Amino acid sequence: MGKYTIKDFKIGDKVYHLSNTSLIMVVIGIHNDINEVECRWMDKNGKVQIIGFLGEELGKTDDLRPRISVI
């Protein structure tokens, strides 16, 4: 599982599922009572999809950016 928990996310965060880094979603809800982060994205057909995930299933898109180090 991932390094994040439900407490690490807020509405508006850009996230991805750990099994598919190319699908970028937006957090639209935090449901602490059922331990779910609700996400929305648009599929290839232009249809809006909404589904809930455990925080541990998600990563933040900032983690995907290449790190630049100064030597």
TORDREN-761032 format. One record per residue (C-alpha): residue number from 1; x, y, z. Coordinates in steps of 0.2 Angstrom, whole numbers, plus 5000, padded with zeros to 4 digits. Layout:
! residues N
<site><k>NUM</k><xx>X</xx><yy>Y</yy><zz>Z</zz></site>
...
! end
This chain:
! residues 71
<site><k>1</k><xx>5000</xx><yy>5000</yy><zz>5000</zz></site>
<site><k>2</k><xx>5005</xx><yy>5018</yy><zz>4998</zz></site>
<site><k>3</k><xx>5013</xx><yy>5030</yy><zz>5010</zz></site>
<site><k>4</k><xx>4997</xx><yy>5041</yy><zz>5012</zz></site>
<site><k>5</k><xx>4982</xx><yy>5040</yy><zz>5023</zz></site>
<site><k>6</k><xx>4965</xx><yy>5049</yy><zz>5022</zz></site>
<site><k>7</k><xx>4972</xx><yy>5063</yy><zz>5033</zz></site>
<site><k>8</k><xx>4985</xx><yy>5067</yy><zz>5020</zz></site>
<site><k>9</k><xx>4972</xx><yy>5073</yy><zz>5007</zz></site>
<site><k>10</k><xx>4961</xx><yy>5088</yy><zz>5004</zz></site>
<site><k>11</k><xx>4948</xx><yy>5093</yy><zz>4992</zz></site>
<site><k>12</k><xx>4956</xx><yy>5099</yy><zz>4976</zz></site>
<site><k>13</k><xx>4971</xx><yy>5088</yy><zz>4977</zz></site>
<site><k>14</k><xx>4977</xx><yy>5080</yy><zz>4961</zz></site>
<site><k>15</k><xx>4980</xx><yy>5061</yy><zz>4964</zz></site>
<site><k>16</k><xx>4982</xx><yy>5045</yy><zz>4955</zz></site>
<site><k>17</k><xx>4979</xx><yy>5027</yy><zz>4959</zz></site>
<site><k>18</k><xx>4995</xx><yy>5017</yy><zz>4963</zz></site>
<site><k>19</k><xx>4990</xx><yy>5004</yy><zz>4950</zz></site>
<site><k>20</k><xx>4989</xx><yy>5018</yy><zz>4936</zz></site>
<site><k>21</k><xx>5000</xx><yy>5033</yy><zz>4936</zz></site>
<site><k>22</k><xx>4993</xx><yy>5039</yy><zz>4920</zz></site>
<site><k>23</k><xx>4975</xx><yy>5042</yy><zz>4926</zz></site>
<site><k>24</k><xx>4975</xx><yy>5059</yy><zz>4935</zz></site>
<site><k>25</k><xx>4960</xx><yy>5062</yy><zz>4947</zz></site>
<site><k>26</k><xx>4954</xx><yy>5076</yy><zz>4958</zz></site>
<site><k>27</k><xx>4949</xx><yy>5074</yy><zz>4976</zz></site>
<site><k>28</k><xx>4931</xx><yy>5080</yy><zz>4978</zz></site>
<site><k>29</k><xx>4926</xx><yy>5073</yy><zz>4995</zz></site>
<site><k>30</k><xx>4934</xx><yy>5066</yy><zz>5011</zz></site>
<site><k>31</k><xx>4923</xx><yy>5053</yy><zz>5020</zz></site>
<site><k>32</k><xx>4932</xx><yy>5050</yy><zz>5037</zz></site>
<site><k>33</k><xx>4917</xx><yy>5040</yy><zz>5043</zz></site>
<site><k>34</k><xx>4920</xx><yy>5026</yy><zz>5029</zz></site>
<site><k>35</k><xx>4938</xx><yy>5030</yy><zz>5027</zz></site>
<site><k>36</k><xx>4936</xx><yy>5035</yy><zz>5008</zz></site>
<site><k>37</k><xx>4943</xx><yy>5048</yy><zz>4997</zz></site>
<site><k>38</k><xx>4931</xx><yy>5052</yy><zz>4984</zz></site>
<site><k>39</k><xx>4939</xx><yy>5056</yy><zz>4967</zz></site>
<site><k>40</k><xx>4932</xx><yy>5062</yy><zz>4950</zz></site>
<site><k>41</k><xx>4940</xx><yy>5061</yy><zz>4932</zz></site>
<site><k>42</k><xx>4934</xx><yy>5061</yy><zz>4914</zz></site>
<site><k>43</k><xx>4936</xx><yy>5045</yy><zz>4905</zz></site>
<site><k>44</k><xx>4941</xx><yy>5043</yy><zz>4886</zz></site>
<site><k>45</k><xx>4923</xx><yy>5045</yy><zz>4881</zz></site>
<site><k>46</k><xx>4921</xx><yy>5061</yy><zz>4890</zz></site>
<site><k>47</k><xx>4910</xx><yy>5054</yy><zz>4904</zz></site>
<site><k>48</k><xx>4913</xx><yy>5060</yy><zz>4921</zz></site>
<site><k>49</k><xx>4917</xx><yy>5046</yy><zz>4933</zz></site>
<site><k>50</k><xx>4917</xx><yy>5047</yy><zz>4952</zz></site>
<site><k>51</k><xx>4923</xx><yy>5033</yy><zz>4964</zz></site>
<site><k>52</k><xx>4929</xx><yy>5032</yy><zz>4982</zz></site>
<site><k>53</k><xx>4946</xx><yy>5025</yy><zz>4987</zz></site>
<site><k>54</k><xx>4956</xx><yy>5021</yy><zz>5002</zz></site>
<site><k>55</k><xx>4969</xx><yy>5035</yy><zz>5005</zz></site>
<site><k>56</k><xx>4982</xx><yy>5021</yy><zz>5005</zz></site>
<site><k>57</k><xx>4978</xx><yy>5017</yy><zz>4987</zz></site>
<site><k>58</k><xx>4982</xx><yy>5034</yy><zz>4981</zz></site>
<site><k>59</k><xx>4997</xx><yy>5045</yy><zz>4977</zz></site>
<site><k>60</k><xx>4999</xx><yy>5063</yy><zz>4975</zz></site>
<site><k>61</k><xx>5004</xx><yy>5069</yy><zz>4957</zz></site>
<site><k>62</k><xx>5018</xx><yy>5080</yy><zz>4965</zz></site>
<site><k>63</k><xx>5027</xx><yy>5063</yy><zz>4968</zz></site>
<site><k>64</k><xx>5027</xx><yy>5060</yy><zz>4949</zz></site>
<site><k>65</k><xx>5037</xx><yy>5075</yy><zz>4945</zz></site>
<site><k>66</k><xx>5055</xx><yy>5073</yy><zz>4942</zz></site>
<site><k>67</k><xx>5066</xx><yy>5079</yy><zz>4955</zz></site>
<site><k>68</k><xx>5079</xx><yy>5092</yy><zz>4950</zz></site>
<site><k>69</k><xx>5095</xx><yy>5092</yy><zz>4961</zz></site>
<site><k>70</k><xx>5108</xx><yy>5106</yy><zz>4960</zz></site>
<site><k>71</k><xx>5126</xx><yy>5100</yy><zz>4960</zz></site>
! end
